[in-house]
Amino acid sequence: MALADPVQEAARLMRICNACRYCEGHCAVFPAMELRVAFPERDLRYLANLCHGCGACFHHCQYAPPHEFGVNVPRVFDELRRDTWARHAWPRFLAPLLARSGGASLAAAGVSAVALAAAGALLAGPSALRPHAGAGAFYEVVPHDVLVAVFGAAFLWAGLAMAMAYRSFRREAGDPGEAVPAAAHRRAAADSATLRYLDGGGGGCTYPGERPSAARRRWHHVVFYGFLLCFAATCTAAVLDALGHRAPHPWWSAPVLLGSTGGAGLVAGSIGLLVLRARSDAAPFPRAGMDAAFLALLLLTAVTGFLVLFFRATAAMGVLLLVHLGVVLGLFVTLPYGKFVHALYRYAALARWAVERARPPPAAPPE
């Protein structure tokens, strides 16, 4: 059940936690909390995005439900995070997509696939259904200029929307007028790349259940680096295309090797996280459609990519290529309005935490 006011509930929990301080070794949230004696809304939204949802504080809390205090930090912070993402979505009129991003993401992928299939049928005609071979075969299905225009526009739109959302959140949750030094950015990047705080303080997440486990962290790594490898494959293919080497590329080429490795990571990691999600304790970890839809899109992206690779010399290549491109386009269009945005806000929160922990401790009052 959604909270009437997640900000007020988060403030209540932080006052209880700040008096207890049992969980200060679990993650960055509680040391950051202990630097405060009051919890204005901007700080609560910062703390909520600093939380990685490892679940350790819930399973180790003496005041968790059914205690009358009802302390459930992961659940409340999850709701406050999603509210924060919608609050800073750009442009604002698309903010409701975040509340319905599960269906919206899959619908966008479906619409994109149908639209590209229709465009391919109109542009390529019957030739889209015959076998294609050799360099440039993909462009016999969808012309090169059309691909560049459509995916270039989608990529620029997603980048602009996420940059504006990041800027808005930094203005609200950051220290007013204080720039983030390069050292803090380096620390935040290292913490993000290693998922440092997704370990429950060292023993692993209490996810999907109360027993600590490193499974969630491992599968997150597999998905994250699989995604980066697929992105690197796309960039490499673009460079080769600019040099006159047209797709599809040979099996031993850099785009195929990078994309295949990354695709395998997306398949394994997405399935692993979906299985953990299905087994997770719903008390601290609400099963939001946003999470499942994003993982499903990543999985569909990888699977359809492999189908194009394996059947690219057959008559099915044209249809499979259009479906794959539609899924990828849907993924890019919905990146600013789905679970992917958590990476932006969490990075901003980690950067602020790097600034805070680098400050000298306050001087002790004179006796």
WOPEMO-V302169 format. One record per pair of residues at least 12 apart in sequence whose ideal C-beta (glycine too) atoms are under 10 Angstrom apart, sorted by the first residue. I is the first residue (numbers start at 1). J is the second residue. If there is no record, write none. Layout:
BEGIN
i/j
I/J
I/J
END
This chain:
BEGIN
i/j
1/286
2/79
2/82
2/83
2/99
2/286
3/75
3/76
3/79
3/80
3/83
5/80
5/83
6/44
6/45
6/48
6/75
6/76
6/77
6/78
6/79
6/80
6/81
6/82
6/83
6/84
7/39
7/40
7/41
7/44
7/45
7/48
7/76
7/79
7/80
7/83
7/84
8/41
8/44
9/44
9/70
9/72
9/75
9/76
9/77
9/79
9/80
10/39
10/41
10/43
10/44
10/45
10/47
10/48
10/73
10/76
10/77
10/79
10/80
11/38
11/39
11/40
11/41
11/43
11/44
11/76
12/39
12/69
12/70
12/71
12/76
13/33
13/39
13/44
13/57
13/61
13/63
13/69
13/70
13/71
13/72
13/73
13/75
13/76
13/77
14/29
14/30
14/33
14/36
14/38
14/39
14/43
14/44
14/47
14/73
14/76
14/77
15/33
15/37
15/38
15/39
16/61
16/63
16/69
16/70
16/71
16/73
17/29
17/30
17/33
17/34
17/57
17/61
17/63
17/71
17/73
18/30
18/33
18/34
18/35
18/36
18/37
18/38
18/39
20/61
20/62
20/63
20/69
20/71
21/33
21/34
22/57
22/60
22/61
22/62
22/63
23/56
23/57
23/58
23/60
23/61
23/71
23/73
23/200
23/201
24/57
24/201
25/56
25/60
25/200
25/201
25/202
26/52
26/54
26/55
26/56
26/57
26/60
26/73
26/197
26/199
26/200
26/201
26/202
26/203
26/206
27/50
27/51
27/52
27/53
27/54
27/56
27/57
27/196
27/197
27/198
27/199
27/200
27/201
28/47
28/50
28/51
28/52
28/191
28/196
28/197
28/349
28/350
28/353
28/354
28/356
28/357
29/46
29/47
29/48
29/49
29/50
29/51
29/52
29/54
29/57
29/73
29/77
29/197
29/349
29/353
30/47
30/50
30/51
30/57
30/73
30/201
31/50
31/353
31/356
31/357
32/46
32/47
32/50
32/51
32/349
32/352
32/353
32/356
32/357
33/47
33/50
33/73
35/353
35/356
35/357
35/359
35/361
35/362
36/356
41/80
41/84
41/172
41/173
42/169
42/171
42/172
42/173
42/174
42/175
42/176
43/173
43/352
44/76
44/77
44/80
44/84
44/173
45/77
45/80
45/81
45/83
45/84
45/87
45/88
45/169
45/172
45/173
45/345
45/349
46/84
46/169
46/172
46/173
46/174
46/175
46/345
46/348
46/349
46/352
46/353
46/356
47/73
47/77
47/80
47/81
47/173
47/349
47/352
47/353
48/73
48/76
48/77
48/78
48/79
48/80
48/81
48/82
48/83
48/84
48/173
48/345
48/349
49/77
49/80
49/81
49/84
49/85
49/169
49/173
49/342
49/344
49/345
49/346
49/347
49/348
49/349
49/350
49/352
50/77
50/81
50/173
50/197
50/345
50/346
50/348
50/349
50/350
50/352
50/353
51/73
51/74
51/76
51/77
51/78
51/80
51/81
51/197
51/346
51/349
52/74
52/77
52/191
52/195
52/196
52/197
52/198
52/199
52/200
52/205
52/216
52/217
52/220
52/342
52/346
52/349
52/350
53/73
53/74
53/75
53/77
53/78
53/81
53/197
53/198
53/205
53/207
53/216
53/284
53/285
53/286
53/342
54/74
54/195
54/197
54/198
54/199
54/200
54/201
54/203
54/204
54/205
54/206
54/207
54/212
54/216
54/217
54/284
55/73
55/74
55/75
55/200
55/204
55/205
55/206
55/207
55/208
55/209
55/210
55/212
55/216
55/280
55/281
55/283
55/284
55/285
56/73
56/74
56/199
56/200
56/201
56/202
56/203
56/204
56/205
56/206
56/207
56/210
56/212
56/284
57/71
57/72
57/73
57/74
57/77
57/200
57/201
57/206
57/284
58/71
58/72
58/73
58/74
58/75
58/206
58/207
58/210
58/281
58/283
58/284
58/285
59/74
59/200
59/205
59/206
59/207
59/209
59/210
59/211
59/212
59/281
59/283
59/284
60/200
60/201
60/206
60/210
61/73
61/284
64/283
64/284
65/283
65/284
72/283
72/284
73/284
74/206
74/207
74/281
74/283
74/284
74/285
74/286
75/282
75/283
75/284
75/285
75/286
76/284
77/284
78/284
78/285
78/286
78/288
78/291
79/286
79/288
81/341
81/342
81/345
81/346
81/349
82/98
82/99
82/101
82/286
82/288
82/290
82/339
82/341
82/342
83/98
83/99
84/98
84/165
84/169
84/172
84/173
84/341
84/345
84/349
85/98
85/99
85/101
85/165
85/169
85/290
85/336
85/337
85/338
85/339
85/341
85/342
85/344
85/345
86/98
86/99
86/101
86/337
86/341
87/165
87/168
87/169
87/172
88/164
88/165
88/166
88/167
88/168
88/169
88/170
88/171
88/172
88/173
88/341
88/344
88/345
89/161
89/162
89/164
89/165
89/168
89/336
89/337
89/341
90/160
90/161
90/162
90/163
90/164
90/165
90/166
90/167
90/168
90/336
90/337
91/160
91/161
91/164
91/336
92/168
94/161
94/336
94/337
95/165
95/337
96/337
97/334
97/336
97/337
97/338
98/290
98/334
98/336
98/337
98/338
98/339
98/341
99/288
99/289
99/290
99/337
100/289
100/290
100/293
100/337
101/288
101/289
101/290
101/291
101/293
101/294
101/334
101/337
101/338
101/339
101/340
101/341
102/288
102/289
102/290
102/291
102/292
102/293
102/294
102/296
102/338
102/339
103/289
103/290
103/293
104/289
104/290
104/293
104/330
104/333
104/334
104/337
104/338
105/289
105/290
105/292
105/293
105/294
105/296
105/297
105/330
105/331
105/333
105/334
105/335
105/337
105/338
105/339
105/340
106/289
106/292
106/293
106/294
106/296
106/297
106/300
106/327
106/330
106/334
107/293
107/330
107/334
108/293
108/297
108/326
108/327
108/329
108/330
108/331
108/332
108/333
108/334
108/337
108/338
109/293
109/296
109/297
109/300
109/301
109/304
109/323
109/326
109/327
109/328
109/329
109/330
109/331
109/332
109/333
109/334
110/323
110/326
110/327
110/330
111/326
111/329
111/330
111/333
112/150
112/154
112/322
112/323
112/325
112/326
112/327
112/328
112/329
112/330
112/331
112/332
112/333
112/334
113/300
113/304
113/322
113/323
113/324
113/325
113/326
113/327
113/328
113/329
113/330
114/322
114/323
114/326
115/150
115/322
115/326
115/329
115/330
116/141
116/142
116/146
116/147
116/150
116/321
116/322
116/323
116/324
116/325
116/326
116/327
116/328
116/329
116/330
117/142
117/318
117/319
117/321
117/322
117/323
117/325
117/326
118/322
119/142
119/143
119/146
119/150
119/322
119/325
119/326
120/140
120/141
120/142
120/143
120/146
120/318
120/319
120/321
120/322
120/325
120/326
121/141
121/318
121/319
121/322
123/140
123/141
123/142
123/143
123/146
124/139
124/140
124/141
124/142
124/143
124/318
124/322
126/318
127/140
127/141
127/318
128/140
128/141
128/142
128/315
128/317
128/318
128/319
128/321
128/322
129/141
129/315
129/316
129/317
129/318
129/319
130/314
130/315
130/317
130/318
131/311
131/312
131/313
131/314
131/315
131/316
131/317
131/318
132/248
132/312
132/313
132/314
132/315
132/317
132/318
132/321
133/248
133/312
133/313
133/314
133/317
134/246
134/248
134/313
135/241
135/244
135/245
135/246
135/247
135/248
135/249
135/250
136/241
136/245
136/246
136/247
136/248
137/246
137/247
137/248
137/312
137/313
137/317
137/318
137/321
138/246
138/247
138/248
138/249
138/308
138/312
138/317
138/318
138/321
138/325
139/241
139/246
139/247
140/317
140/318
140/321
141/317
141/318
141/319
141/320
141/321
141/322
141/325
142/318
142/321
142/322
142/325
144/241
144/246
144/247
147/241
147/247
147/325
147/329
148/238
148/241
150/325
150/329
150/332
151/234
151/238
151/325
151/328
151/329
151/332
153/329
153/332
153/333
154/328
154/329
154/330
154/331
154/332
154/333
154/334
154/335
155/234
155/329
155/332
155/333
155/335
156/332
157/332
157/333
157/335
157/336
158/331
158/332
158/333
158/334
158/335
158/336
158/337
158/340
159/332
159/335
159/336
160/336
161/333
161/335
161/336
161/337
161/341
162/335
162/336
162/337
162/340
162/341
162/343
162/344
163/336
163/344
164/336
165/336
165/337
165/341
165/344
165/345
165/348
166/341
166/343
166/344
166/345
166/347
166/348
167/344
167/348
169/341
169/344
169/345
169/348
169/349
170/344
170/345
170/348
170/349
170/351
170/352
172/348
173/345
173/348
173/349
173/352
174/348
174/349
174/351
174/352
174/355
175/352
175/355
175/356
178/352
178/355
179/355
180/348
180/351
180/352
180/354
180/355
181/351
181/354
181/355
181/358
183/354
183/355
183/358
184/350
184/351
184/352
184/353
184/354
184/355
184/356
184/357
184/358
185/347
185/350
185/351
185/354
185/355
186/351
186/354
187/350
187/351
187/353
187/354
187/355
187/357
187/358
188/346
188/347
188/348
188/349
188/350
188/351
188/352
188/353
188/354
188/355
189/347
189/350
189/351
189/354
190/350
190/354
191/346
191/347
191/350
191/351
191/353
191/354
192/224
192/343
192/346
192/347
192/350
192/351
193/221
193/224
193/225
193/228
194/217
194/221
195/216
195/217
195/218
195/220
195/221
195/224
196/217
196/350
197/217
197/346
197/350
197/353
198/214
198/216
198/217
198/218
198/220
198/221
199/212
199/214
199/216
199/217
200/212
200/213
200/214
200/216
200/217
204/216
204/217
204/218
205/217
205/220
205/276
205/280
205/285
206/281
206/284
206/285
207/276
207/277
207/279
207/280
207/281
207/284
207/285
208/275
208/276
208/277
208/278
208/279
208/280
208/281
208/282
208/285
209/276
209/279
209/280
209/281
209/285
210/281
210/284
213/276
215/272
215/273
215/275
215/276
216/272
216/273
216/276
216/277
216/280
216/285
218/269
218/272
218/273
219/265
219/268
219/269
219/270
219/271
219/272
219/273
219/274
219/275
219/276
219/295
220/269
220/272
220/273
220/276
221/265
221/269
222/264
222/265
222/266
222/267
222/268
222/269
222/270
222/271
222/272
222/273
223/262
223/265
223/266
223/267
223/268
223/269
223/270
223/271
223/272
223/273
223/294
223/295
223/298
223/299
224/265
224/266
224/269
224/343
225/261
225/262
225/265
225/266
225/269
226/261
226/262
226/263
226/264
226/265
226/266
226/267
226/268
226/269
226/270
226/298
226/302
227/262
227/263
227/265
227/266
227/269
227/270
227/298
227/301
227/302
227/331
227/340
228/258
228/262
228/265
229/257
229/258
229/259
229/260
229/261
229/262
229/263
229/264
229/265
229/266
230/255
230/258
230/259
230/260
230/261
230/262
230/263
230/265
230/266
230/298
230/301
230/302
230/305
230/328
231/258
231/259
231/262
232/254
232/255
232/258
232/259
232/261
232/262
233/249
233/253
233/254
233/255
233/256
233/257
233/258
233/259
233/260
233/261
233/262
233/263
233/305
234/255
234/258
234/259
234/262
234/328
235/255
235/258
236/249
236/253
236/254
236/255
236/256
236/257
236/258
236/259
237/249
237/253
237/254
237/255
237/256
237/258
237/259
238/255
239/254
239/255
240/253
240/254
240/255
241/255
247/312
247/321
248/308
248/309
248/312
248/313
248/317
248/321
251/309
256/309
259/302
259/305
259/306
259/309
260/302
260/305
260/306
260/309
262/302
262/305
263/298
263/299
263/301
263/302
263/303
263/304
263/305
263/306
263/309
264/302
264/306
265/298
265/302
266/295
266/297
266/298
266/299
266/300
266/301
266/302
266/303
266/305
266/306
267/298
267/299
267/301
267/302
267/303
267/305
267/306
268/299
268/302
269/295
269/298
269/299
269/302
270/292
270/294
270/295
270/296
270/297
270/298
270/299
270/300
270/301
270/302
270/303
271/295
271/299
272/295
273/291
273/292
273/294
273/295
273/298
273/299
274/291
274/292
274/295
274/296
274/299
277/291
277/292
277/295
278/292
288/339
289/338
289/339
290/337
290/338
290/339
290/340
290/341
290/342
291/338
291/339
291/342
292/339
293/334
293/338
293/339
294/331
294/334
294/335
294/338
294/339
294/340
294/341
294/342
295/339
296/327
297/327
297/328
297/330
297/331
297/332
297/334
297/335
297/338
297/339
297/340
298/327
298/331
298/339
298/340
299/327
300/323
300/324
300/326
300/327
300/328
300/330
300/331
301/324
301/327
301/328
301/330
301/331
301/332
302/324
302/327
303/324
303/327
304/320
304/321
304/322
304/323
304/324
304/325
304/326
304/327
304/328
305/320
305/321
305/324
305/325
305/327
305/328
306/320
306/324
307/319
307/320
307/321
307/323
307/324
308/320
308/321
308/322
308/323
308/324
308/325
309/324
END
